[in-house]
Amino acid sequence: NTIRMTSRPSVPTRELIAFARGSVPLFRSSAPLIFASNDEVNSPIRFNDKPYRGRIEVFATPRGAITVVNVIGLEDYVRGVIPNELSAGGFPALEAHKAQAIAARTYALKNRGQFASEGFDLLPTTRSQVYRGLSSENSLSSRAVDETRGVIATYQGEPINALYTSTCGGRTEDAENIFPNAVPYLRGRECAAEGKTAFAPFMIKSSRELFEIKEEKDLAFARDVALLAVNGFALPVDKVSSSWLSAHISETEAREWLNASALLARKVSYQWLDDATKAPAFSTALVLAVFGDNRADTLLNNADVDYLLSFHDGEQVPKADRANVAMLLRDGHLSLFPDATLRPKETMSRASALHAIAHLLEARGILSLQKGTARPATGGVMILRSNKGKDQPLVVSHDAFLFREFGENLYQMKSLALVGGEAVAFHVGAKGEVDYLEVRPGPNGASAERFSPFTNWTAELSLGEVQARLGRSVRGIGAITDLRVAGRGSSRRVIDLEVIGTQGTGHVRGGRIRSALGLREQLFVFDRIYGAGNRVSGFVFTGRGWGHGVGMCQVGAYGLARQGFNSEQILKAYYTGIELTKMY
């Protein structure tokens, strides 16, 4: 089980000549030279100042080039591959590294002798597997190698060609759509756990009963109620419903809510003698409660006020309240009815009053929500991504208010999944637990490879750049004028790209599409850019993933490991119908 690794050829010569410092040759040889160490652990052989296990062979090729080969045992070879194919720092999950170790070992065994005519087995680059020797090894990767020693993936008793790709974009592709031949175990697969339990490890749950919201217009008001409740407002959160919100506010409620606003704003608590249940008086009382002064009269002149109150019944707003109503309307804290009226003589609804309070307090930074980006939740604990490199765990209260964004609205939930990448806003209560949480889905979705920076990407190419890149692949069609997707694979990857020119059309097919265009992946769509004369002048490619898209998704393996998959489950999720076999 030895692997012969080569470096790139260097200076042309037909005979090896070894020199010391100076010009006097030490010896000449037409046979391979072998460099080895008697103490590989403490004093390994070095090449270009980098340490390597095993031995180094140097020989001259018939073409007169020098080839440097690292001859090494299979297990030690895998040790030098894993850290370079799956970063331990970026993707620190042991089971993912074990899956990578088995795949790398299997690939090496299957492709051993691929370059035998040139005197070695494999290249240390992405053409085979990235290998950087002893200096790249780390404890996590080495542990993965040790715990899978001798284990390979087999199909019908034979080692598989264990292809893998960095980031598959959410699903892998059938081999024959990228490479020349169909392979039974290299079929397109979803890069995600399947079934209802897929998100179970990431769930945050609450025992709090949901508000009885029946009208879409009340969704924002439900958020207002929850936000005010966790900030000290005495609200009957067990009775909140669309009918409760639409009911008129009482004088007692108005006084209590205005005093609570003043308390939060650190202003004097007033004894509200006037009826503050109608919009004009309520507006004046709210401005006094939050600002402590009647600043609207100072900052707005009569023309400003008349302009801002130029709705149907604006003239009915009492003079003493006009500036305050105008300011709250201008800043979006107060709103009109759908018929562009304020109805200043009618009692406000609870929803309108609470929304005005919450909107103003939040705008003033008084209802402060902490914000961040979530890591995958674990055990009901929310994990926040930290810019300082250390994640912050936060316990979510058993009866927390939970809100999840769907479309443009936030909806109260009994449970929600934090798979990682979501934008979160939250409030921490007096017990140090999160008592209010709102979640907006992350841009990378929920596929297992969502942790990759290449899950989503865009690239813009001018028509000239497309011509330069595809001109070598499609000839005899004249100047390129447009592109058309003529075929997609099982994963929706482009597998047939029609290239339209002034003198005809041509096709780029299979894995050549990605390399010809110079894109990260061929799981993409594109939009045309039009220039003068409404002619195509370029393309914007929007895609997912990085790599050829066949076999195991490396970042997806990490994602599945985070969901509790072991190495065998990970490998069988990507390679159809395989078994794991221990060779020794």
HUDA-V43042 format. One record per residue. N is the residue number from 1. RES is the residue in one letter. PHI is phi in radians with two decimals (none if undefined). PSI is psi in degrees with one decimal (999 if undefined). Layout:
n:res:phi:psi
N:RES:PHI:PSI
N:RES:PHI:PSI
This chain:
n:res:phi:psi
1:N:none:60.7
2:T:-1.90:143.6
3:I:-2.04:134.1
4:R:-1.83:109.8
5:M:-1.74:137.2
6:T:-1.94:152.8
7:S:-1.64:179.8
8:R:-1.33:146.2
9:P:-1.02:151.5
10:S:-2.19:-131.4
11:V:-1.11:129.0
12:P:-1.10:133.8
13:T:-2.86:157.7
14:R:-1.86:-2.3
15:E:-2.56:137.7
16:L:-1.37:126.7
17:I:-2.18:119.3
18:A:-1.69:130.6
19:F:-2.06:145.2
20:A:-1.52:-176.0
21:R:-1.14:124.9
22:G:2.10:-158.7
23:S:-2.05:1.9
24:V:-1.55:120.8
25:P:-1.19:139.3
26:L:-1.41:-43.9
27:F:-2.86:167.2
28:R:-2.19:148.1
29:S:-2.72:138.3
30:S:-1.71:-8.5
31:A:-1.63:158.6
32:P:-1.04:140.9
33:L:-1.70:136.9
34:I:-2.01:127.7
35:F:-2.02:125.5
36:A:-2.48:165.3
37:S:-2.08:143.2
38:N:-1.35:-17.9
39:D:-2.31:83.3
40:E:-1.13:-29.4
41:V:-1.29:-51.1
42:N:-1.61:-21.6
43:S:-2.51:69.2
44:P:-1.21:160.1
45:I:-1.15:148.0
46:R:-2.17:145.4
47:F:-2.41:126.2
48:N:0.92:41.5
49:D:1.16:13.4
50:K:-1.98:136.7
51:P:-1.40:145.2
52:Y:-2.39:144.0
53:R:-1.31:169.2
54:G:1.25:-146.0
55:R:-2.26:164.8
56:I:-1.96:128.5
57:E:-1.98:137.7
58:V:-2.19:130.3
59:F:-2.58:158.7
60:A:-1.61:135.5
61:T:-1.48:162.4
62:P:-1.02:-22.8
63:R:-1.48:-0.8
64:G:1.52:21.9
65:A:-1.89:158.1
66:I:-1.68:131.2
67:T:-2.03:131.9
68:V:-1.94:123.8
69:V:-2.12:132.1
70:N:-1.66:110.7
71:V:-1.61:120.1
72:I:-2.60:151.6
73:G:-1.18:154.4
74:L:-1.03:-45.5
75:E:-1.13:-41.0
76:D:-1.19:-33.1
77:Y:-1.08:-45.6
78:V:-1.09:-35.2
79:R:-1.01:-35.6
80:G:-1.50:-4.8
81:V:-1.69:-48.6
82:I:-0.95:-46.6
83:P:-1.10:-23.1
84:N:-1.62:-18.0
85:E:-1.69:-25.4
86:L:-2.54:107.2
87:S:-1.11:128.0
88:A:-1.23:-31.0
89:G:-1.27:-41.0
90:G:-1.44:-28.8
91:F:-2.37:69.2
92:P:-1.46:69.7
93:A:-2.22:117.9
94:L:-1.01:-44.7
95:E:-1.13:-32.2
96:A:-1.17:-40.0
97:H:-1.22:-32.5
98:K:-1.17:-40.5
99:A:-1.09:-41.1
100:Q:-1.14:-38.0
101:A:-1.12:-43.5
102:I:-1.14:-42.0
103:A:-1.12:-44.1
104:A:-1.15:-40.6
105:R:-1.12:-43.5
106:T:-1.14:-43.4
107:Y:-1.06:-44.3
108:A:-1.09:-42.8
109:L:-1.16:-43.2
110:K:-1.15:-36.7
111:N:-1.80:9.8
112:R:-1.04:132.3
113:G:1.52:6.9
114:Q:-1.03:-33.8
115:F:-2.02:34.0
116:A:-1.02:-34.8
117:S:-1.14:-18.3
118:E:-1.79:1.9
119:G:1.65:14.3
120:F:-2.67:172.4
121:D:-1.68:-50.1
122:L:-2.40:157.7
123:L:-1.65:151.5
124:P:-1.55:28.2
125:T:-2.16:-179.0
126:T:-1.11:-13.2
127:R:-1.15:-30.3
128:S:-2.02:-96.2
129:Q:-2.45:146.4
130:V:-1.29:120.4
131:Y:-2.26:127.9
132:R:-2.27:13.5
133:G:1.33:-161.6
134:L:-1.08:-36.1
135:S:-1.14:-20.2
136:S:-1.65:-6.8
137:E:-1.17:150.1
138:N:-2.50:166.8
139:S:-1.15:-39.7
140:L:-1.14:-47.6
141:S:-1.13:-41.8
142:S:-1.13:-36.7
143:R:-1.10:-40.6
144:A:-1.08:-39.1
145:V:-1.16:-45.8
146:D:-1.09:-41.6
147:E:-1.33:-10.9
148:T:-2.08:19.3
149:R:-0.84:125.8
150:G:1.34:0.4
151:V:-1.57:131.5
152:I:-2.29:164.5
153:A:-1.66:132.2
154:T:-2.24:153.6
155:Y:-2.25:119.2
156:Q:0.92:40.5
157:G:1.49:-3.4
158:E:-1.97:145.8
159:P:-1.03:139.8
160:I:-1.53:159.4
161:N:-1.45:89.9
162:A:-1.36:71.4
163:L:-1.18:148.2
164:Y:-2.57:159.3
165:T:-2.33:148.3
166:S:-1.06:-59.5
167:T:-2.42:115.9
168:C:-1.56:-3.7
169:G:1.30:19.3
170:G:1.80:-13.9
171:R:-2.88:145.8
172:T:-1.67:172.1
173:E:-2.03:155.2
174:D:-1.12:135.8
175:A:-0.98:-41.6
176:E:-1.19:-14.6
177:N:-1.47:-12.6
178:I:-2.02:-42.5
179:F:-1.92:172.6
180:P:-1.11:-34.6
181:N:-2.10:151.6
182:A:-1.32:141.1
183:V:-2.29:126.1
184:P:-1.08:-29.2
185:Y:-1.67:-4.6
186:L:-1.87:73.3
187:R:-1.93:156.5
188:G:-1.11:132.0
189:R:-2.36:150.4
190:E:-1.24:137.2
191:C:-1.64:68.4
192:A:-2.94:154.7
193:A:-1.21:149.9
194:E:-1.89:155.3
195:G:1.58:177.1
196:K:-1.19:-20.4
197:T:-1.49:1.6
198:A:-0.99:-37.0
199:F:-1.76:3.1
200:A:-0.93:-41.8
201:P:-1.16:-15.7
202:F:-1.89:10.3
203:M:-1.38:138.9
204:I:-1.97:128.1
205:K:-2.15:154.2
206:S:-2.36:143.3
207:S:-1.52:-5.2
208:R:-1.19:135.0
209:E:-1.24:146.5
210:L:-1.37:146.9
211:F:-1.11:149.2
212:E:-1.57:78.8
213:I:-1.64:121.6
214:K:-1.93:-21.8
215:E:-1.96:138.6
216:E:-1.04:-35.3
217:K:-1.11:-20.2
218:D:-1.53:-5.7
219:L:-1.06:-45.5
220:A:-1.15:-34.3
221:F:-1.19:-34.2
222:A:-1.07:-41.5
223:R:-1.09:-42.6
224:D:-1.00:-46.2
225:V:-1.04:-48.2
226:A:-1.10:-43.3
227:L:-1.14:-41.6
228:L:-1.21:-36.3
229:A:-1.07:-42.9
230:V:-1.34:-7.6
231:N:-1.85:21.5
232:G:1.75:-0.6
233:F:-1.32:132.5
234:A:-1.45:91.1
235:L:-2.07:143.1
236:P:-1.37:73.6
237:V:-1.12:-17.2
238:D:-1.47:-4.1
239:K:-2.05:2.2
240:V:-1.21:129.1
241:S:-2.66:173.0
242:S:-1.07:-38.7
243:S:-1.20:-37.8
244:W:-1.12:-41.5
245:L:-1.16:-37.6
246:S:-1.39:-13.5
247:A:-1.22:158.4
248:H:-1.20:146.3
249:I:-1.34:141.2
250:S:-1.59:163.7
251:E:-1.09:-38.6
252:T:-1.10:-45.7
253:E:-1.08:-43.1
254:A:-1.04:-46.7
255:R:-1.08:-45.9
256:E:-1.10:-43.3
257:W:-1.24:-35.7
258:L:-1.22:-39.3
259:N:-1.15:-38.9
260:A:-1.11:-36.6
261:S:-1.13:-44.2
262:A:-1.10:-39.3
263:L:-1.09:-45.5
264:L:-1.13:-36.1
265:A:-1.45:0.1
266:R:1.06:40.8
267:K:-1.98:170.4
268:V:-1.16:136.2
269:S:-1.40:119.0
270:Y:-1.58:155.0
271:Q:-1.66:101.6
272:W:-1.36:103.4
273:L:-1.43:-36.0
274:D:-1.41:160.5
275:D:-1.25:113.5
276:A:-1.83:28.5
277:T:-1.60:-8.8
278:K:-1.80:149.8
279:A:-0.93:-44.7
280:P:-1.09:-52.4
281:A:-1.15:-38.3
282:F:-1.06:-41.2
283:S:-1.08:-46.0
284:T:-1.11:-43.3
285:A:-1.12:-39.6
286:L:-1.17:-41.1
287:V:-1.08:-43.5
288:L:-1.12:-40.7
289:A:-1.13:-40.5
290:V:-1.56:-38.9
291:F:-1.71:-23.8
292:G:1.40:1.0
293:D:-2.64:172.2
294:N:-1.72:61.9
295:R:-1.17:-21.5
296:A:-1.04:-39.4
297:D:-1.09:-29.3
298:T:-1.38:-38.3
299:L:-1.63:-13.2
300:L:-2.14:133.0
301:N:-1.61:179.2
302:N:-1.06:-38.7
303:A:-1.13:-40.5
304:D:-1.04:-47.5
305:V:-1.09:-47.2
306:D:-1.07:-38.6
307:Y:-1.12:-44.2
308:L:-1.28:-21.5
309:L:-1.81:23.7
310:S:-1.49:48.5
311:F:-1.83:-178.8
312:H:-0.97:-46.3
313:D:-1.98:28.8
314:G:-1.07:-29.6
315:E:-1.22:-15.3
316:Q:-1.45:-6.9
317:V:-1.27:123.9
318:P:-1.00:148.5
319:K:-0.99:-40.4
320:A:-1.14:-21.6
321:D:-1.89:-6.4
322:R:-1.05:-45.4
323:A:-1.13:-39.3
324:N:-1.20:-42.2
325:V:-1.07:-43.1
326:A:-1.06:-43.6
327:M:-1.16:-43.3
328:L:-1.17:-36.1
329:L:-1.17:-44.4
330:R:-1.02:-40.4
331:D:-1.58:5.5
332:G:1.41:9.8
333:H:-1.44:-26.9
334:L:-2.05:148.3
335:S:-2.35:160.7
336:L:-1.61:167.5
337:F:-1.31:164.9
338:P:-1.00:-23.6
339:D:-1.59:19.5
340:A:1.07:42.3
341:T:-2.20:153.7
342:L:-1.68:-26.6
343:R:0.95:60.2
344:P:-1.13:-15.7
345:K:-1.66:-4.0
346:E:-1.70:151.9
347:T:-1.22:137.0
348:M:-1.22:155.4
349:S:-1.40:158.0
350:R:-1.02:-40.8
351:A:-1.04:-45.8
352:S:-1.12:-42.3
353:A:-1.17:-47.1
354:L:-1.13:-37.6
355:H:-1.14:-42.0
356:A:-1.06:-43.5
357:I:-1.12:-52.2
358:A:-1.09:-43.0
359:H:-1.11:-43.2
360:L:-1.20:-45.8
361:L:-1.12:-38.2
362:E:-1.20:-40.3
363:A:-1.11:-31.7
364:R:-1.44:-1.9
365:G:1.35:15.2
366:I:-1.48:-40.1
367:L:-1.53:75.2
368:S:-1.39:127.4
369:L:-1.92:133.2
370:Q:-1.35:148.5
371:K:-2.25:154.4
372:G:-3.06:-172.5
373:T:-2.07:130.6
374:A:-1.43:144.0
375:R:-1.58:169.8
376:P:-1.01:129.9
377:A:-1.20:154.6
378:T:-2.54:128.7
379:G:1.04:33.2
380:G:1.33:7.9
381:V:-1.80:130.6
382:M:-1.44:133.2
383:I:-1.97:123.9
384:L:-1.71:136.8
385:R:-1.26:133.0
386:S:-1.97:138.6
387:N:-1.24:-15.5
388:K:-1.55:2.7
389:G:1.60:-4.8
390:K:-2.10:118.3
391:D:-1.21:150.8
392:Q:-1.96:113.2
393:P:-1.45:140.2
394:L:-2.35:125.9
395:V:-1.35:131.9
396:V:-1.66:127.4
397:S:-0.99:147.7
398:H:-1.13:-21.8
399:D:-2.10:33.9
400:A:-1.15:152.2
401:F:-1.37:122.1
402:L:-2.00:130.1
403:F:-2.27:139.3
404:R:-2.26:135.3
405:E:-1.43:130.0
406:F:-2.27:120.6
407:G:1.14:-127.2
408:E:-1.71:-3.4
409:N:-1.96:153.4
410:L:-1.72:133.3
411:Y:-2.09:137.6
412:Q:-1.24:139.1
413:M:-2.28:155.6
414:K:-1.50:-26.3
415:S:-2.71:155.4
416:L:-2.70:158.1
417:A:-1.79:135.1
418:L:-1.94:94.0
419:V:-1.54:-8.7
420:G:1.93:134.5
421:G:1.70:-7.6
422:E:-1.28:144.5
423:A:-1.43:127.4
424:V:-2.17:147.2
425:A:-2.25:136.1
426:F:-2.67:161.9
427:H:-2.15:134.5
428:V:-1.80:123.6
429:G:-1.40:-175.7
430:A:-1.10:-26.0
431:K:-1.46:1.0
432:G:1.44:9.8
433:E:-1.88:152.2
434:V:-1.25:119.1
435:D:-1.90:-4.4
436:Y:-2.56:130.0
437:L:-2.52:127.7
438:E:-2.14:139.2
439:V:-2.21:132.8
440:R:-2.05:128.3
441:P:-0.96:144.6
442:G:-1.34:157.4
443:P:-1.19:-19.9
444:N:-1.62:4.2
445:G:1.21:-148.8
446:A:-2.18:9.4
447:S:-1.19:158.9
448:A:-1.12:-24.6
449:E:-1.62:18.8
450:R:-1.15:-12.9
451:F:-1.41:-6.2
452:S:-1.42:141.7
453:P:-1.22:-8.1
454:F:-1.90:15.4
455:T:-1.01:-41.5
456:N:-2.24:141.7
457:W:-2.71:161.4
458:T:-2.34:150.9
459:A:-2.55:134.6
460:E:-1.94:128.9
461:L:-2.20:131.6
462:S:-1.27:164.9
463:L:-1.09:-34.4
464:G:-1.13:-39.6
465:E:-1.17:-40.0
466:V:-1.10:-41.2
467:Q:-1.05:-46.0
468:A:-1.13:-36.2
469:R:-1.43:-40.2
470:L:-1.58:-14.5
471:G:-1.05:-27.4
472:R:-1.38:-21.4
473:S:-1.67:-27.6
474:V:-2.24:114.6
475:R:-2.01:158.0
476:G:1.35:17.4
477:I:-1.96:5.2
478:G:1.36:-157.5
479:A:-1.28:134.9
480:I:-1.25:132.4
481:T:-2.04:-20.8
482:D:-2.90:166.7
483:L:-2.22:152.0
484:R:-2.55:134.6
485:V:-1.35:114.7
486:A:-1.70:-13.4
487:G:-2.89:144.1
488:R:-2.22:150.5
489:G:-1.50:-170.8
490:S:-1.11:-26.6
491:S:-1.65:5.0
492:R:1.32:13.3
493:R:-1.21:148.4
494:V:-1.27:120.9
495:I:-2.07:-5.0
496:D:-2.57:109.4
497:L:-1.91:115.8
498:E:-1.48:128.7
499:V:-1.90:119.7
500:I:-1.79:126.9
501:G:-2.17:177.3
502:T:-1.24:-19.6
503:Q:-2.10:15.6
504:G:2.57:-170.0
505:T:-2.25:157.1
506:G:-2.49:175.5
507:H:-2.32:142.0
508:V:-2.01:128.3
509:R:-2.22:158.5
510:G:1.14:-151.6
511:G:-1.15:-12.3
512:R:-1.18:-21.5
513:I:-1.06:-48.6
514:R:-1.08:-49.0
515:S:-1.21:-37.0
516:A:-1.14:-42.4
517:L:-1.41:-17.0
518:G:1.27:32.9
519:L:-1.73:162.2
520:R:-1.17:-35.3
521:E:-2.63:171.5
522:Q:-2.02:19.9
523:L:-1.59:85.6
524:F:-2.60:163.5
525:V:-2.15:166.3
526:F:-2.49:153.6
527:D:-2.06:142.9
528:R:-1.48:145.2
529:I:-1.84:129.3
530:Y:-1.86:140.1
531:G:-2.02:-147.3
532:A:-1.03:142.1
533:G:1.19:18.3
534:N:1.03:30.7
535:R:-1.68:149.8
536:V:-1.12:127.8
537:S:-2.05:-6.1
538:G:3.08:-177.6
539:F:-2.47:143.9
540:V:-1.95:115.7
541:F:-1.66:127.8
542:T:-2.03:118.1
543:G:-2.49:-178.4
544:R:-2.33:145.3
545:G:1.58:174.2
546:W:-2.65:118.0
547:G:2.19:-170.7
548:H:-1.42:-16.9
549:G:1.45:14.3
550:V:-2.03:138.1
551:G:1.54:-147.9
552:M:-1.30:133.7
553:C:-1.52:118.5
554:Q:-1.17:-48.1
555:V:-1.22:-32.1
556:G:-1.08:-36.2
557:A:-1.05:-40.0
558:Y:-1.12:-44.1
559:G:-1.07:-41.7
560:L:-1.17:-36.7
561:A:-1.08:-37.7
562:R:-1.12:-23.7
563:Q:-1.59:4.3
564:G:1.75:4.5
565:F:-1.24:141.9
566:N:-1.60:176.0
567:S:-1.07:-38.9
568:E:-1.14:-43.3
569:Q:-1.11:-37.7
570:I:-1.09:-49.7
571:L:-1.10:-40.5
572:K:-1.29:-17.1
573:A:-1.27:-25.4
574:Y:-1.90:-31.9
575:Y:-1.85:113.7
576:T:-1.25:126.7
577:G:1.26:21.8
578:I:-1.56:167.0
579:E:-2.27:159.0
580:L:-1.73:132.3
581:T:-2.20:132.3
582:K:-1.66:116.2
583:M:-1.38:-35.7
584:Y:-2.72:999
